[in-house]
């Protein structure tokens, strides 16, 4: 049985990736510090509770910035693969607190790369982000497009991770794939992201906020599809690659409101608010490379994905909602 070390494995994408890895008979070593940076750590506790019944799931409450403790995990568990998802990930907070984003996202990634080199990890997957593209007007966004105009220190830190990863591949011949995720949503959704916020408020009869005139669009990608692409990248060493994982179908905020209304059967109460300068106008992934190199493409349309999210919210977060 092969061992996969998943950083950020108690979080949104990490817990779903961990679940899928366990279903494929991998041994999963989860590293997470249960920070309260983005949301209540109790939600992460709930995520890992659902995984901990599997004897092939091992949890370490460890910070990726603690090189000594992280090194002890590598030494004890000897992973063949690393899926590095841990990061500080709030675009707006990064503008206000840039130093912590540099320290965690770049410094933590450096620790992962150093230890993976030292322990001979066969393949590493690093979570990057569509944020690296900034406000590019070249649509759909292609991996060869410029990625040097990030609007937030978060996007900059993810681009820095990609460059750092390339240097490790170049100097040490390590297999590293950086995946640019596009707007993941679904079960275990981070509560600070629009799909969770809107789903929660609409079910509870609250008022949702739409930024600007509602034309801003996102390539919302179902987390199950993201997990599938992540595992395919882990299982296929490619030397060094940067690959988009997106739904390849941008949805405007106005359209997203309609999807929620259709799925829930409820009328959304909507108010507008000013757009944030750190938020890009459009994300839209060119997934040609993912199809070619990973034999991956998304299978979950937005309507089906939002229905899965709403079902999960009703079952797990909103038990008082009929």
C-alpha positions as CSV (number, residue, x, y, z in Angstrom):
1,X,0.0,0.0,0.0
2,X,1.5,3.3,-1.1
3,X,1.5,6.3,1.3
4,X,0.4,9.8,0.3
5,X,1.2,12.8,2.5
6,X,-1.6,15.4,2.1
7,X,-0.9,18.8,3.6
8,X,-4.0,20.8,4.5
9,X,-5.8,17.4,4.5
10,X,-8.4,18.5,7.0
11,X,-9.5,21.4,4.8
12,X,-12.1,21.8,2.0
13,X,-10.2,20.3,-1.0
14,X,-7.8,18.3,1.2
15,X,-10.5,16.3,3.0
16,X,-12.2,15.4,-0.3
17,X,-8.9,14.4,-1.9
18,X,-8.1,12.3,1.2
19,X,-11.5,10.6,1.0
20,X,-11.0,9.7,-2.6
21,X,-7.4,8.5,-2.0
22,X,-8.7,6.2,0.8
23,X,-11.3,4.8,-1.6
24,X,-8.5,3.9,-4.0
25,X,-6.7,2.0,-1.3
26,X,-3.9,4.5,-0.6
27,X,-2.6,5.1,2.9
28,X,-3.2,8.8,3.7
29,X,-1.1,10.9,6.1
30,X,-2.9,14.1,6.8
31,X,-0.9,17.1,8.0
32,X,-2.9,20.1,9.1
33,X,-2.5,22.7,11.8
34,X,-6.2,23.4,12.2
35,X,-5.7,27.1,12.0
36,X,-8.6,29.5,12.5
37,X,-7.3,31.8,9.7
38,X,-10.3,31.4,7.5
39,X,-13.0,29.8,9.5
40,X,-13.8,27.8,12.7
41,X,-11.5,24.9,13.1
42,X,-14.5,22.8,14.3
43,X,-15.4,22.4,10.6
44,X,-12.0,20.8,9.9
45,X,-12.5,18.6,13.0
46,X,-15.8,17.5,11.4
47,X,-14.0,16.8,8.1
48,X,-11.4,14.5,9.7
49,X,-13.9,12.8,11.9
50,X,-15.5,11.4,8.8
51,X,-12.1,10.1,7.7
52,X,-10.7,8.9,11.0
53,X,-12.7,5.7,11.0
54,X,-10.5,4.4,8.2
55,X,-7.4,2.6,9.6
56,X,-5.4,3.9,6.6
57,X,-5.9,7.5,7.6
58,X,-3.2,9.0,9.9
59,X,-3.5,12.6,11.2
60,X,-0.7,14.9,12.3
61,X,-1.6,18.2,13.8
62,X,1.5,19.9,12.4
63,X,2.3,23.2,10.8
64,X,4.1,23.1,7.4
65,X,6.2,26.0,8.6
66,X,7.7,23.9,11.4
67,X,10.5,22.2,9.5
68,X,11.5,20.0,12.5
69,X,8.1,18.6,13.2
70,X,7.3,18.2,9.5
71,X,10.6,16.4,9.0
72,X,9.7,14.0,11.7
73,X,6.5,13.1,9.8
74,X,8.4,12.5,6.6
75,X,10.9,10.3,8.4
76,X,8.3,8.2,10.2
77,X,5.8,7.8,7.4
78,X,8.1,7.8,4.3
79,X,5.5,8.9,1.8
80,X,5.9,8.0,-1.9
81,X,3.7,10.9,-2.9
82,X,3.0,14.4,-1.6
83,X,-0.2,16.4,-2.4
84,X,0.6,19.9,-1.0
85,X,-2.7,21.8,-0.5
86,X,-2.0,23.6,2.8
87,X,-1.9,27.4,2.4
88,X,-3.4,30.7,3.6
89,X,-6.0,31.2,0.9
90,X,-8.0,34.4,1.4
91,X,-7.4,36.8,-1.4
92,X,-8.6,39.9,0.4
93,X,-6.9,39.1,3.7
94,X,-3.6,38.6,1.8
95,X,-3.8,42.3,0.9
96,X,-4.0,43.3,4.5
97,X,-1.6,40.6,5.9
98,X,0.9,40.0,3.2
99,X,3.8,38.8,5.4
100,X,1.9,35.8,6.8
101,X,1.0,34.7,3.2
102,X,4.6,34.9,2.1
103,X,5.8,33.0,5.2
104,X,3.2,30.2,5.0
105,X,2.6,29.8,1.3
106,X,6.2,30.2,0.1
107,X,8.1,29.2,3.3
108,X,5.9,26.2,3.9
109,X,6.2,25.1,0.3
110,X,10.0,25.4,0.5
111,X,9.9,23.0,3.5
112,X,7.8,20.5,1.6
113,X,10.2,20.6,-1.4
114,X,13.3,20.3,0.8
115,X,11.9,17.3,2.7
116,X,10.6,15.7,-0.5
117,X,14.0,15.9,-2.0
118,X,15.6,14.5,1.2
119,X,13.3,11.6,1.4
120,X,13.1,10.7,-2.3
121,X,9.4,11.4,-2.9
122,X,8.4,10.0,-6.3
123,X,5.9,12.7,-7.3
124,X,4.7,15.9,-5.8
125,X,1.5,17.8,-6.6
126,X,1.3,21.4,-5.5
127,X,-2.0,23.4,-5.4
128,X,-1.7,26.6,-7.3
129,X,-4.5,29.0,-8.3
130,X,-6.2,30.8,-11.2
131,X,-5.3,33.9,-9.2
132,X,-1.9,33.8,-10.8
133,X,-3.4,35.2,-14.0
134,X,-4.6,38.4,-12.5
135,X,-7.0,40.4,-14.7
136,X,-5.9,38.8,-17.9
137,X,-8.2,39.5,-20.9
138,X,-6.9,36.5,-22.8
139,X,-9.8,34.0,-22.5
140,X,-9.8,31.1,-21.9
141,X,-6.8,31.3,-19.6
142,X,-3.9,29.2,-20.9
143,X,-0.9,28.0,-19.0
144,X,1.4,29.8,-21.4
145,X,-0.3,33.2,-20.7
146,X,1.6,35.7,-18.7
147,X,1.2,35.2,-14.9
148,X,3.1,38.1,-13.5
149,X,0.2,40.5,-12.7
150,X,-1.4,38.9,-9.6
151,X,-3.8,41.3,-7.9
152,X,-3.1,40.0,-4.4
153,X,-0.2,38.7,-2.4
154,X,-2.0,35.4,-2.4
155,X,-1.9,35.0,-6.2
156,X,1.7,36.2,-6.1
157,X,2.6,33.5,-3.5
158,X,1.1,30.8,-5.7
159,X,3.1,31.9,-8.7
160,X,6.2,32.0,-6.6
161,X,5.5,28.4,-5.5
162,X,5.4,27.4,-9.2
163,X,8.7,29.0,-9.9
164,X,10.3,27.5,-6.7
165,X,9.0,24.1,-7.8
166,X,10.6,24.4,-11.2
167,X,14.0,25.2,-9.6
168,X,13.8,21.9,-7.6
169,X,12.9,20.0,-10.7
170,X,15.7,21.6,-12.6
171,X,18.4,21.0,-10.0
172,X,17.3,17.7,-8.5
173,X,15.2,16.1,-11.3
174,X,12.1,16.0,-9.0
175,X,8.7,15.2,-10.5
176,X,6.4,18.2,-9.6
177,X,3.0,19.2,-11.1
178,X,1.5,22.5,-10.1
179,X,-2.3,22.5,-10.5
180,X,-4.0,25.9,-11.1
181,X,-7.4,25.3,-9.4
182,X,-10.4,27.3,-10.7
183,X,-13.0,28.2,-8.0
184,X,-13.6,24.9,-6.3
185,X,-17.0,24.4,-4.6
186,X,-19.0,21.5,-3.3
187,X,-19.2,19.3,-0.2
188,X,-17.0,20.4,2.7
189,X,-17.0,23.8,1.1
190,X,-15.0,26.5,2.9
191,X,-17.6,28.8,4.6
192,X,-15.8,31.9,3.5
193,X,-16.5,31.3,-0.2
194,X,-19.5,32.5,-2.2
195,X,-21.2,29.1,-2.9
196,X,-21.3,28.3,0.8
197,X,-22.3,31.8,1.9
198,X,-25.1,32.1,-0.7
199,X,-26.4,28.5,-0.1
200,X,-26.5,29.0,3.6
201,X,-28.2,32.4,3.4
202,X,-30.8,31.4,0.8
203,X,-31.8,28.3,2.8
204,X,-32.0,30.3,5.9
205,X,-34.0,33.1,4.3
206,X,-31.2,35.6,4.5
207,X,-30.0,38.3,2.1
208,X,-27.1,37.6,-0.3
209,X,-24.6,40.2,-1.6
210,X,-23.7,40.4,-5.3
211,X,-20.6,42.5,-6.1
212,X,-20.9,45.1,-8.7
213,X,-23.5,44.7,-11.4
214,X,-23.4,40.9,-11.2
215,X,-21.5,40.4,-14.5
216,X,-18.3,39.2,-12.8
217,X,-17.9,35.6,-13.7
218,X,-16.1,32.5,-12.3
219,X,-15.2,29.1,-13.6
220,X,-16.8,27.3,-10.7
221,X,-15.4,23.7,-10.6
222,X,-16.9,20.9,-8.6
223,X,-14.6,19.7,-5.8
224,X,-15.0,16.0,-6.9
225,X,-13.7,16.9,-10.3
226,X,-10.8,18.8,-8.7
227,X,-10.0,15.8,-6.5
228,X,-10.1,13.5,-9.5
229,X,-7.7,15.7,-11.5
230,X,-5.4,16.0,-8.4
231,X,-5.1,12.3,-8.0
232,X,-4.5,11.7,-11.7
233,X,-1.7,14.2,-11.5
234,X,-0.2,12.5,-8.5
235,X,-0.3,9.1,-10.2
236,X,1.4,10.4,-13.4
237,X,4.9,11.8,-12.9
238,X,5.5,14.4,-15.7
239,X,8.8,16.0,-14.8
240,X,7.6,19.5,-14.3
241,X,4.3,20.8,-15.4
242,X,1.8,23.6,-14.7
243,X,-1.8,22.5,-15.5
244,X,-5.2,24.2,-15.2
245,X,-8.1,22.4,-13.5
246,X,-11.3,24.2,-14.3
247,X,-14.9,23.6,-15.4
248,X,-14.3,25.4,-18.7
249,X,-17.6,27.2,-18.3
250,X,-17.7,30.6,-16.6
251,X,-20.8,31.5,-14.7
252,X,-21.7,35.1,-13.9
253,X,-22.9,36.1,-10.4
254,X,-26.3,36.8,-11.9
255,X,-26.4,33.3,-13.4
256,X,-25.3,31.7,-10.2
257,X,-28.2,33.4,-8.3
258,X,-30.6,31.8,-10.8
259,X,-28.9,28.3,-10.4
260,X,-29.3,28.5,-6.6
261,X,-33.0,29.6,-7.0
262,X,-33.8,26.7,-9.3
263,X,-32.0,24.1,-7.2
264,X,-33.5,25.3,-3.8
265,X,-36.9,26.3,-5.2
266,X,-36.5,29.5,-3.2
267,X,-36.4,33.2,-4.2
268,X,-33.1,34.8,-3.3
269,X,-33.0,38.1,-1.5
270,X,-30.3,40.1,-3.2
271,X,-28.4,43.3,-2.5
272,X,-25.4,44.8,-4.3
273,X,-22.1,45.8,-2.9
274,X,-19.0,47.4,-4.4
275,X,-16.5,45.1,-6.1
276,X,-13.2,44.5,-4.3
277,X,-10.0,45.6,-6.0
278,X,-8.2,42.3,-5.2
279,X,-10.9,40.3,-7.0
280,X,-10.4,39.4,-10.7
281,X,-13.3,40.0,-13.2
282,X,-13.3,36.6,-14.9
283,X,-11.8,33.2,-14.5
284,X,-12.1,30.8,-17.4
285,X,-9.8,27.8,-17.8
286,X,-8.4,26.4,-21.0
287,X,-8.2,22.7,-20.0
288,X,-6.6,21.4,-23.2
289,X,-3.4,20.5,-21.4
290,X,-5.3,18.7,-18.6
291,X,-7.1,16.6,-21.2
292,X,-3.9,15.8,-23.0
293,X,-1.5,15.1,-20.1
294,X,-3.9,13.8,-17.5
295,X,-6.8,12.5,-19.5
296,X,-8.9,14.7,-17.3
297,X,-11.9,16.9,-17.9
298,X,-14.8,17.9,-15.5
299,X,-17.9,15.9,-15.5
300,X,-20.1,17.9,-13.1
301,X,-22.2,20.8,-14.5
302,X,-22.8,23.7,-12.2
303,X,-26.4,22.8,-11.7
304,X,-25.6,19.3,-10.5
305,X,-22.7,20.6,-8.4
306,X,-24.8,23.2,-6.6
307,X,-27.4,20.6,-6.0
308,X,-24.8,18.4,-4.3
309,X,-23.7,21.5,-2.2
310,X,-27.2,22.3,-1.1
311,X,-27.9,18.6,-0.1
312,X,-24.7,18.6,1.9
313,X,-25.6,21.9,3.6
314,X,-29.0,20.6,4.6
315,X,-27.5,17.3,5.9
316,X,-24.5,18.7,7.7
317,X,-24.6,22.4,8.4
318,X,-28.3,23.3,8.5
319,X,-30.2,20.6,10.2
320,X,-32.9,23.1,11.2
321,X,-33.6,23.7,7.5
322,X,-36.3,21.4,6.0
